[in-house]
């Protein structure tokens, strides 16, 4: 079921999903614009595997690497690695980690933080969203606090299993209990937009097209 949803939702675009959720009364679901795609041509959608972490410069290298590799082991196939590291100082994804997750069937990653080894990840094709790049890694400086917990990215609450959908325009969070509703309404909205587009291309006045179809 999840695979079918990924494929169906992946055919939608973020703008229409945003409009459907806004019209449904949902609020605080658009991720901040500082989080951007490494590969803007890719659409990333699927359920979130959530991670929260913290800086700890008293930790030793072995402790941090043991904790990090443990995270990689626990990430679920068919999910999106979704991290609130609570720091922008160190990279939260790199070549070996991306390779590991990609081979496990993880769909991609969304970080309120940095990424490194960008050229390797671009060659790999692992979909990544991040705020910036830095060569500095987590060794001896960062530890996870919890996985599969609610995290906050600015005013957006992301719960384990909530869906993320992102493309070149941005990324939104879809509550898991509203997924089927949002998906159905988004497909309907895209069909209506196609009718509006056809009318505009045929020379129909834009206001008339809006009044005719109730969408613009």
Secondary structure per residue as TSV (DSSP state, phi and psi in degrees):
chain	resnum	aa	ss	phi	psi
A	1	X	-	360.0	-43.0
A	2	X	H	-60.8	-43.3
A	3	X	H	-61.6	-41.0
A	4	X	H	-63.3	-39.1
A	5	X	H	-67.4	-41.2
A	6	X	H	-58.2	-46.1
A	7	X	H	-65.2	-42.9
A	8	X	H	-70.2	-44.7
A	9	X	H	-68.6	-32.1
A	10	X	H	-63.8	-18.5
A	11	X	T	-83.3	-12.7
A	12	X	S	-87.0	164.9
A	13	X	-	-118.2	156.0
A	14	X	H	-60.2	-37.6
A	15	X	H	-58.3	-44.6
A	16	X	H	-71.4	-36.1
A	17	X	H	-65.1	-43.2
A	18	X	H	-56.3	-47.9
A	19	X	H	-64.6	-38.2
A	20	X	H	-63.4	-44.1
A	21	X	H	-70.3	-39.1
A	22	X	H	-59.9	-44.8
A	23	X	H	-66.5	-23.4
A	24	X	T	-85.4	0.7
A	25	X	T	91.3	4.0
A	26	X	-	-76.9	149.8
A	27	X	-	-137.3	161.6
A	28	X	S	56.4	56.1
A	29	X	-	-127.6	1.2
A	30	X	B	-99.8	122.1
A	31	X	-	-67.2	150.5
A	32	X	-	-62.9	149.2
A	33	X	T	-68.0	-8.9
A	34	X	T	-70.2	-19.0
A	35	X	-	-92.3	111.3
A	36	X	E	-127.8	158.9
A	37	X	E	-81.0	136.4
A	38	X	S	-65.3	-35.2
A	39	X	S	-118.9	88.0
A	40	X	T	-59.5	-21.8
A	41	X	T	-77.0	-12.5
A	42	X	-	-90.7	142.6
A	43	X	-	-99.9	131.3
A	44	X	E	-118.2	122.9
A	45	X	E	-148.5	145.8
A	46	X	E	157.2	177.3
A	47	X	E	-75.8	149.2
A	48	X	E	-88.8	133.3
A	49	X	E	-101.9	110.6
A	50	X	E	-95.7	145.4
A	51	X	E	-137.7	135.4
A	52	X	E	-123.9	141.2
A	53	X	E	-140.7	-175.4
A	54	X	E	-154.8	151.5
A	55	X	E	-73.9	140.8
A	56	X	-	-152.9	93.6
A	57	X	T	-81.4	4.9
A	58	X	T	-91.7	-11.2
A	59	X	S	-72.3	149.4
A	60	X	-	-94.5	169.1
A	61	X	H	-59.4	-44.4
A	62	X	H	-61.7	-43.6
A	63	X	H	-60.6	-45.3
A	64	X	H	-69.5	-39.9
A	65	X	H	-70.5	-35.1
A	66	X	H	-63.7	-44.0
A	67	X	H	-66.1	-40.6
A	68	X	H	-65.4	-47.2
A	69	X	H	-65.7	-29.5
A	70	X	H	-64.5	-38.3
A	71	X	H	-60.9	-47.0
A	72	X	H	-58.8	-37.4
A	73	X	H	-66.0	-32.5
A	74	X	H	-89.1	-14.3
A	75	X	-	-65.6	137.4
A	76	X	-	-90.2	135.3
A	77	X	T	-57.0	149.7
A	78	X	T	75.7	10.3
A	79	X	E	-119.7	171.0
A	80	X	E	-110.1	122.5
A	81	X	E	-63.4	114.9
A	82	X	E	-127.2	110.3
A	83	X	E	-121.8	135.7
A	84	X	E	-113.2	91.5
A	85	X	-	-78.6	-13.0
A	86	X	S	60.4	31.9
A	87	X	-	-162.4	149.9
A	88	X	S	-113.9	14.2
A	89	X	S	-85.1	-30.0
A	90	X	S	-126.3	151.2
A	91	X	B	-71.4	137.7
A	92	X	S	-106.2	6.5
A	93	X	-	-158.9	141.3
A	94	X	-	-148.0	-174.2
A	95	X	H	-58.6	-53.9
A	96	X	H	-66.2	-37.8
A	97	X	H	-66.2	-44.8
A	98	X	H	-62.2	-41.7
A	99	X	H	-61.3	-43.9
A	100	X	H	-60.7	-49.1
A	101	X	H	-66.8	-41.3
A	102	X	H	-59.3	-44.5
A	103	X	H	-69.1	-24.1
A	104	X	H	-78.7	-11.8
A	105	X	T	92.4	15.4
A	106	X	-	-71.8	139.6
A	107	X	-	-76.4	-30.0
A	108	X	E	166.9	-168.9
A	109	X	E	-139.1	149.4
A	110	X	E	-129.3	120.7
A	111	X	E	-125.4	130.6
A	112	X	S	-87.8	59.9
A	113	X	S	-177.4	-164.4
A	114	X	E	-94.6	163.5
A	115	X	E	-132.8	153.4
A	116	X	-	-136.0	176.9
A	117	X	-	58.5	40.0
A	118	X	H	-59.3	-40.8
A	119	X	H	-64.7	-39.0
A	120	X	H	-64.5	-42.0
A	121	X	H	-68.5	-36.4
A	122	X	H	-62.3	-42.1
A	123	X	H	-64.5	-36.7
A	124	X	H	-69.4	-35.9
A	125	X	T	86.4	16.2
A	126	X	-	-80.5	119.5
A	127	X	E	-68.8	122.8
A	128	X	E	-130.6	137.0
A	129	X	E	-117.6	135.2
A	130	X	E	-155.8	172.7
A	131	X	S	-94.7	-31.9
A	132	X	E	-170.4	-175.9
A	133	X	E	-121.2	149.0
A	134	X	-	-154.9	145.9
A	135	X	S	-78.6	-11.1
A	136	X	-	-74.4	130.4
A	137	X	-	-102.6	-175.5
A	138	X	S	-85.5	-6.6
A	139	X	T	-61.5	122.3
A	140	X	T	72.9	11.5
A	141	X	T	-137.6	-17.6
A	142	X	E	-140.9	141.9
A	143	X	E	-136.5	146.9
A	144	X	E	-72.9	146.3
A	145	X	E	-97.2	-43.2
A	146	X	E	-163.3	156.2
A	147	X	E	-124.0	160.6
A	148	X	S	53.3	46.2
A	149	X	S	-126.7	164.9
A	150	X	-	-68.2	133.7
A	151	X	E	-125.7	158.5
A	152	X	E	-117.5	131.3
A	153	X	E	-118.5	102.4
A	154	X	T	54.8	-121.8
A	155	X	T	-96.0	11.8
A	156	X	E	-99.6	116.9
A	157	X	E	-85.7	126.1
A	158	X	E	-119.2	118.5
A	159	X	-	-100.3	154.7
A	160	X	T	-54.3	128.3
A	161	X	T	91.3	-14.6
A	162	X	-	-59.7	150.7
A	163	X	E	-97.1	143.4
A	164	X	E	-111.6	143.4
A	165	X	E	-139.8	121.9
A	166	X	E	-140.8	145.6
A	167	X	E	-143.8	-160.6
A	168	X	T	-58.9	-25.8
A	169	X	T	-82.8	-19.4
A	170	X	E	144.6	-169.0
A	171	X	E	-137.6	142.2
A	172	X	E	-125.5	157.3
A	173	X	E	-107.5	129.8
A	174	X	E	-110.5	120.0
A	175	X	-	-57.8	135.0
A	176	X	G	-60.7	-30.9
A	177	X	G	-76.7	-10.6
A	178	X	G	-108.8	5.1
A	179	X	H	-59.5	-50.1
A	180	X	H	-62.1	-41.4
A	181	X	H	-62.0	-48.0
A	182	X	H	-63.9	-41.3
A	183	X	H	-62.5	-47.1
A	184	X	H	-62.0	-46.0
A	185	X	H	-68.6	-32.2
A	186	X	H	-67.7	-41.6
A	187	X	H	-62.9	-42.7
A	188	X	H	-62.4	-42.3
A	189	X	H	-64.3	-38.4
A	190	X	H	-65.8	-36.7
A	191	X	H	-64.7	-40.6
A	192	X	H	-66.1	-41.6
A	193	X	H	-60.6	-34.2
A	194	X	H	-63.3	-37.3
A	195	X	H	-67.1	-41.3
A	196	X	H	-62.8	-45.2
A	197	X	H	-60.0	-44.3
A	198	X	H	-60.9	-42.2
A	199	X	H	-63.8	-43.4
A	200	X	H	-62.0	-43.3
A	201	X	H	-65.7	-24.9
A	202	X	T	-86.6	1.0
A	203	X	T	94.4	10.5
A	204	X	-	-68.1	138.7
A	205	X	-	-57.5	136.7
A	206	X	H	-59.8	-38.6
A	207	X	H	-67.6	-38.6
A	208	X	H	-62.8	-41.3
A	209	X	H	-63.0	-41.3
A	210	X	H	-62.1	-47.1
A	211	X	H	-65.1	-31.8
A	212	X	H	-71.7	-42.1
A	213	X	H	-109.0	-11.0
A	214	X	S	73.0	22.1
A	215	X	-	-155.3	146.4
A	216	X	-	-157.0	360.0
